[in-house]
Amino acid sequence: MADKLYQRQMLLHTNASSKVHHLTVQVETAPLPIEKRKVPYAGLSVWLLSCAIASIQQIATSLREATPR
C-alpha cells in the first residue's frame, strides 16, 4: 500500500513497572517509484544526422542549378 497514512498503537511495558504505556504513532508509506523514461539518443542522433545530410544535399543541388554553365 503505497503513499498511505496509517495510525498504529504501540504498547510499552517494562519489568520495573506493571503499568502499560500506550503510544500512538502515524506511519506514512513511501509513494510508488516513478518509472524513468530513457531518451532514445541513438535513434535521435541518426535522425538528426540524416536531416543534416538531406539539408546539405538540398543546398548542393540548389547551388548546382543556380550556377550558370
TORDO-265424 format. One record per atom (N, C-alpha, C, CB): chain; atom name; x, y, z. Coordinates in Angstrom, 3 decimals. Glycine has a CB too. Layout:
["A","CA",[X,Y,Z]]
...
***
This chain:
["A","N",[0.837,-1.171,0.000]]
["A","CA",[0.000,0.000,0.000]]
["A","C",[0.886,1.238,0.000]]
["A","CB",[-0.954,-0.005,1.208]]
["A","N",[1.105,1.776,-1.163]]
["A","CA",[1.993,2.918,-1.298]]
["A","C",[1.254,4.226,-1.057]]
["A","CB",[2.633,2.926,-2.673]]
["A","N",[1.983,5.179,-0.532]]
["A","CA",[1.503,6.546,-0.321]]
["A","C",[0.228,6.595,0.536]]
["A","CB",[1.243,7.211,-1.666]]
["A","N",[0.242,5.887,1.624]]
["A","CA",[-0.904,5.859,2.550]]
["A","C",[-0.450,6.316,3.931]]
["A","CB",[-1.530,4.429,2.626]]
["A","N",[-1.413,6.749,4.734]]
["A","CA",[-1.147,7.181,6.102]]
["A","C",[-1.908,6.259,7.045]]
["A","CB",[-1.557,8.676,6.322]]
["A","N",[-1.179,5.621,7.943]]
["A","CA",[-1.770,4.675,8.885]]
["A","C",[-1.524,5.155,10.311]]
["A","CB",[-1.189,3.251,8.677]]
["A","N",[-2.390,4.749,11.190]]
["A","CA",[-2.221,5.051,12.611]]
["A","C",[-2.028,3.722,13.344]]
["A","CB",[-3.458,5.853,13.185]]
["A","N",[-0.968,3.652,14.130]]
["A","CA",[-0.657,2.431,14.869]]
["A","C",[-0.527,2.757,16.351]]
["A","CB",[0.644,1.773,14.335]]
["A","N",[-0.827,1.772,17.188]]
["A","CA",[-0.688,1.953,18.631]]
["A","C",[0.316,0.933,19.138]]
["A","CB",[-2.062,1.803,19.365]]
["A","N",[1.307,1.429,19.856]]
["A","CA",[2.326,0.555,20.435]]
["A","C",[2.087,0.462,21.933]]
["A","CB",[3.767,1.079,20.131]]
["A","N",[2.246,-0.734,22.462]]
["A","CA",[2.098,-0.956,23.903]]
["A","C",[3.482,-1.189,24.489]]
["A","CB",[1.147,-2.168,24.207]]
["A","N",[3.868,-0.323,25.407]]
["A","CA",[5.197,-0.407,26.015]]
["A","C",[5.067,-0.870,27.460]]
["A","CB",[5.929,0.961,25.945]]
["A","N",[5.837,-1.882,27.783]]
["A","CA",[5.863,-2.334,29.174]]
["A","C",[7.291,-2.683,29.561]]
["A","CB",[4.925,-3.555,29.384]]
["A","N",[7.579,-2.571,30.847]]
["A","CA",[8.918,-2.856,31.359]]
["A","C",[8.810,-3.831,32.515]]
["A","CB",[9.638,-1.557,31.803]]
["A","N",[9.947,-4.365,32.892]]
["A","CA",[9.990,-5.248,34.063]]
["A","C",[9.915,-4.451,35.364]]
["A","CB",[11.269,-6.095,34.042]]
["A","N",[10.222,-3.155,35.302]]
["A","CA",[10.257,-2.333,36.501]]
["A","C",[8.867,-1.883,36.947]]
["A","CB",[11.129,-1.131,36.266]]
["A","N",[7.915,-1.868,36.025]]
["A","CA",[6.578,-1.373,36.361]]
["A","C",[5.535,-2.272,35.705]]
["A","CB",[6.397,0.110,35.904]]
["A","N",[4.427,-2.442,36.376]]
["A","CA",[3.369,-3.269,35.803]]
["A","C",[2.448,-2.453,34.899]]
["A","CB",[2.557,-3.930,36.913]]
["A","N",[2.651,-1.137,34.894]]
["A","CA",[1.818,-0.265,34.086]]
["A","C",[2.237,-0.358,32.613]]
["A","CB",[1.910,1.192,34.592]]
["A","N",[1.244,-0.441,31.731]]
["A","CA",[1.498,-0.490,30.289]]
["A","C",[1.263,0.910,29.717]]
["A","CB",[0.577,-1.557,29.578]]
["A","N",[2.222,1.393,28.933]]
["A","CA",[2.128,2.710,28.306]]
["A","C",[1.680,2.530,26.856]]
["A","CB",[3.495,3.470,28.379]]
["A","N",[0.724,3.353,26.461]]
["A","CA",[0.217,3.315,25.088]]
["A","C",[0.824,4.478,24.309]]
["A","CB",[-1.347,3.380,25.059]]
["A","N",[1.339,4.169,23.143]]
["A","CA",[1.952,5.185,22.289]]
["A","C",[1.320,5.072,20.907]]
["A","CB",[3.516,5.014,22.217]]
["A","N",[0.690,6.137,20.456]]
["A","CA",[0.059,6.154,19.136]]
["A","C",[0.984,6.877,18.166]]
["A","CB",[-1.345,6.840,19.186]]
["A","N",[1.246,6.252,17.026]]
["A","CA",[2.126,6.837,16.008]]
["A","C",[1.411,6.813,14.662]]
["A","CB",[3.485,6.068,15.927]]
["A","N",[1.790,7.744,13.806]]
["A","CA",[1.308,7.747,12.430]]
["A","C",[2.441,7.311,11.528]]
["A","CB",[0.772,9.147,12.016]]
["A","N",[2.129,6.379,10.647]]
["A","CA",[3.122,5.837,9.722]]
["A","C",[2.683,6.176,8.310]]
["A","CB",[3.295,4.292,9.903]]
["A","N",[3.574,6.807,7.554]]
["A","CA",[3.283,7.131,6.161]]
["A","C",[4.176,6.282,5.271]]
["A","CB",[3.493,8.650,5.876]]
["A","N",[3.558,5.544,4.365]]
["A","CA",[4.331,4.686,3.470]]
["A","C",[4.855,5.509,2.300]]
["A","CB",[3.473,3.501,2.962]]
["A","N",[5.912,5.039,1.702]]
["A","CA",[6.548,5.744,0.594]]
["A","C",[5.674,5.658,-0.656]]
["A","CB",[7.951,5.164,0.312]]
["A","N",[5.739,6.687,-1.515]]
["A","CA",[4.976,6.622,-2.757]]
["A","C",[5.599,5.626,-3.726]]
["A","CB",[4.890,8.006,-3.407]]
["A","N",[4.827,5.230,-4.724]]
["A","CA",[5.351,4.329,-5.743]]
["A","C",[6.471,5.027,-6.499]]
["A","CB",[4.232,3.876,-6.713]]
["A","N",[7.522,4.301,-6.821]]
["A","CA",[8.607,4.932,-7.586]]
["A","C",[8.128,5.260,-9.003]]
["A","CB",[9.857,4.004,-7.638]]
["A","N",[8.565,6.397,-9.512]]
["A","CA",[8.195,6.827,-10.853]]
["A","C",[9.183,6.207,-11.838]]
["A","CB",[8.182,8.392,-10.969]]
["A","N",[8.635,5.565,-12.857]]
["A","CA",[9.493,4.943,-13.853]]
["A","C",[10.127,6.030,-14.710]]
["A","CB",[8.696,3.940,-14.729]]
["A","N",[11.435,5.982,-14.816]]
["A","CA",[12.146,6.973,-15.614]]
["A","C",[12.179,6.506,-17.067]]
["A","CB",[13.590,7.201,-15.069]]
["A","N",[11.796,7.414,-17.947]]
["A","CA",[11.824,7.098,-19.367]]
["A","C",[13.213,7.389,-19.912]]
["A","CB",[10.748,7.901,-20.140]]
["A","N",[13.721,6.479,-20.695]]
["A","CA",[15.037,6.666,-21.296]]
["A","C",[14.870,7.353,-22.641]]
["A","CB",[15.781,5.309,-21.455]]
["A","N",[15.687,8.361,-22.878]]
["A","CA",[15.651,9.083,-24.139]]
["A","C",[16.403,8.254,-25.172]]
["A","CB",[16.268,10.516,-23.999]]
["A","N",[15.812,8.026,-26.330]]
["A","CA",[16.482,7.217,-27.357]]
["A","C",[17.551,8.025,-28.095]]
["A","CB",[15.453,6.673,-28.359]]
["A","N",[18.694,8.197,-27.455]]
["A","CA",[19.752,9.029,-28.019]]
["A","C",[20.265,8.489,-29.348]]
["A","CB",[20.897,9.141,-27.040]]
["A","N",[20.380,7.176,-29.494]]
["A","CA",[20.896,6.609,-30.748]]
["A","C",[19.949,6.934,-31.895]]
["A","CB",[21.086,5.073,-30.624]]
["A","N",[18.669,6.697,-31.715]]
["A","CA",[17.701,6.983,-32.774]]
["A","C",[17.616,8.469,-33.079]]
["A","CB",[16.331,6.462,-32.386]]
["A","N",[17.682,9.282,-32.033]]
["A","CA",[17.640,10.731,-32.215]]
["A","C",[18.870,11.210,-32.980]]
["A","CB",[17.546,11.445,-30.854]]
["A","N",[20.027,10.642,-32.687]]
["A","CA",[21.261,11.024,-33.372]]
["A","C",[21.200,10.663,-34.852]]
["A","CB",[22.468,10.348,-32.714]]
["A","N",[20.696,9.465,-35.151]]
["A","CA",[20.573,9.040,-36.550]]
["A","C",[19.610,9.956,-37.286]]
["A","CB",[20.094,7.571,-36.644]]
["A","N",[18.502,10.311,-36.650]]
["A","CA",[17.517,11.187,-37.290]]
["A","C",[18.114,12.567,-37.575]]
["A","CB",[16.265,11.324,-36.403]]
["A","N",[18.824,13.131,-36.588]]
["A","CA",[19.440,14.447,-36.783]]
["A","C",[20.523,14.405,-37.864]]
["A","CB",[20.038,14.951,-35.465]]
["A","N",[21.295,13.336,-37.902]]
["A","CA",[22.339,13.198,-38.912]]
["A","C",[21.728,13.087,-40.303]]
["A","CB",[23.215,11.974,-38.617]]
["A","N",[20.659,12.316,-40.433]]
["A","CA",[20.019,12.172,-41.745]]
["A","C",[19.394,13.505,-42.181]]
["A","CB",[18.936,11.055,-41.704]]
["A","N",[18.845,14.268,-41.246]]
["A","CA",[18.314,15.592,-41.591]]
["A","C",[19.431,16.524,-42.051]]
["A","CB",[17.575,16.206,-40.389]]
["A","N",[20.568,16.463,-41.400]]
["A","CA",[21.698,17.306,-41.775]]
["A","C",[22.207,16.932,-43.166]]
["A","CB",[22.831,17.183,-40.740]]
["A","N",[22.305,15.641,-43.443]]
["A","CA",[22.769,15.190,-44.761]]
["A","C",[21.783,15.606,-45.845]]
["A","CB",[22.962,13.658,-44.777]]
["A","N",[20.490,15.458,-45.563]]
["A","CA",[19.471,15.855,-46.544]]
["A","C",[19.541,17.358,-46.806]]
["A","CB",[18.056,15.464,-46.051]]
["A","N",[19.775,18.133,-45.777]]
["A","CA",[19.882,19.585,-45.952]]
["A","C",[21.093,19.950,-46.791]]
["A","CB",[19.960,20.282,-44.596]]
["A","N",[22.206,19.303,-46.538]]
["A","CA",[23.433,19.582,-47.299]]
["A","C",[23.234,19.192,-48.755]]
["A","CB",[24.647,18.822,-46.696]]
["A","N",[22.588,18.052,-49.001]]
["A","CA",[22.326,17.632,-50.379]]
["A","C",[21.395,18.620,-51.075]]
["A","CB",[21.717,16.217,-50.406]]
["A","N",[20.398,19.104,-50.365]]
["A","CA",[19.469,20.072,-50.952]]
["A","C",[20.189,21.369,-51.297]]
["A","CB",[18.303,20.354,-49.990]]
["A","N",[21.073,21.825,-50.406]]
["A","CA",[21.834,23.054,-50.664]]
["A","C",[22.758,22.854,-51.856]]
["A","CB",[22.651,23.470,-49.414]]
["A","N",[23.438,21.694,-51.911]]
["A","CA",[24.351,21.417,-53.018]]
["A","C",[23.592,21.362,-54.339]]
["A","CB",[25.102,20.096,-52.780]]
["A","N",[22.423,20.765,-54.347]]
["A","CA",[21.618,20.676,-55.565]]
["A","C",[21.166,22.061,-56.011]]
["A","CB",[20.399,19.765,-55.343]]
["A","N",[20.718,22.876,-55.088]]
["A","CA",[20.258,24.219,-55.464]]
["A","C",[21.424,25.086,-55.938]]
["A","CB",[19.549,24.895,-54.276]]
["A","N",[22.625,24.878,-55.388]]
["A","CA",[23.785,25.649,-55.849]]
["A","C",[24.186,25.211,-57.260]]
["A","CB",[24.978,25.478,-54.872]]
["A","N",[24.123,23.914,-57.552]]
["A","CA",[24.464,23.410,-58.876]]
["A","C",[23.479,23.947,-59.915]]
["A","CB",[24.470,21.866,-58.883]]
["A","N",[22.203,24.019,-59.559]]
["A","CA",[21.196,24.506,-60.502]]
["A","C",[21.323,26.013,-60.697]]
["A","CB",[19.782,24.152,-60.013]]
["A","N",[21.779,26.725,-59.716]]
["A","CA",[21.891,28.176,-59.824]]
["A","C",[23.159,28.604,-60.542]]
["A","CB",[21.849,28.802,-58.452]]
["A","N",[24.138,27.711,-60.645]]
["A","CA",[25.414,28.054,-61.290]]
["A","C",[25.221,28.035,-62.815]]
["A","CB",[26.556,27.053,-60.857]]
["A","N",[25.565,29.143,-63.491]]
["A","CA",[25.431,29.165,-64.962]]
["A","C",[26.502,28.273,-65.597]]
["A","CB",[25.549,30.626,-65.509]]
["A","N",[26.136,27.633,-66.712]]
["A","CA",[27.091,26.734,-67.396]]
["A","C",[27.538,27.317,-68.683]]
["A","CB",[26.485,25.369,-67.648]]
***
